[in-house]
Amino acid sequence: AQSVTQLGSHVSVSEGALVLLRCNYSSSVPPYLFWYVQYPNQGLQLLLKYTSAATLVKGINGFEAEFKKSETSFHLTKPSAHMSDAAEYFCAAFLKAAGNKLTFGGGTRVLVKP
Amino acid sequence: EAQVTQNPRYLITVTGKKLTVTCSQNMNHEYMSWYRQDPGLGLRQIYYSMNVEVTDKGDVPEGYKVSRKEKRNFPLILESPSPNQTSLYFCASSLREDQPQHFGDGTRLSIL
């Protein structure tokens, strides 16, 4: 079965520092990959998506993610953290061969220190 | 405004009392889905629907029912709720199953 692993359930960064959130998927065939963000008391919002067009994907709010097939990874980065980036981030994978389901990682909560 | 609307947002109820959480989308999306969110487990899919009258089980369907009689609506039914169904529930929709999903604001259910 397909699985998505996010390393680190909590990440603390200083304002202005690099944000790096790790995501690995388990399928041998590259799936469609997504990063979502969840602010308190809200639903999830799409940050970016990978659908095999380009390995470096730019999203909203200055985030980007790089797809690396050899590492089965799709890590999310932002060069300079802002206080408004404090939220929970979810990586998700869709693979049609694994059923028409979106599989989520466990989430990483980001704390931004002033 | 494009949106997915869930009701109620919060509900406290007792074991065994049937409840329904409604979900409606105004984007003419074909694919709709229900998830539950529990700490450390991310979101887990309960049921999904590819189109009207087409539904299928996700990863954690036990204790839940759904129906898709109209394209815009996808209610989640708990026939006999139990405390282990206390969770935060999200409805989502997308144009197709492989497209990004739009999420509702969530329904927090507490089953006593």
Interface residues (C-beta under 8 A of the other chain):
Chain A: V4 Q6 S9 Y32 F34 Y36 N41 Q42 G43 L44 Q45 L46 K49 T51 F90 A92 F94 K96 N100 K101 L102 T103 F104 G105 G106 G107
Chain B: V4 Y31 S33 Y35 G40 L41 G42 L43 R44 Q45 Y48 M50 D56 G58 D59 F90 A92 E97 D98 P100 Q101 F103 G104 D105 G106
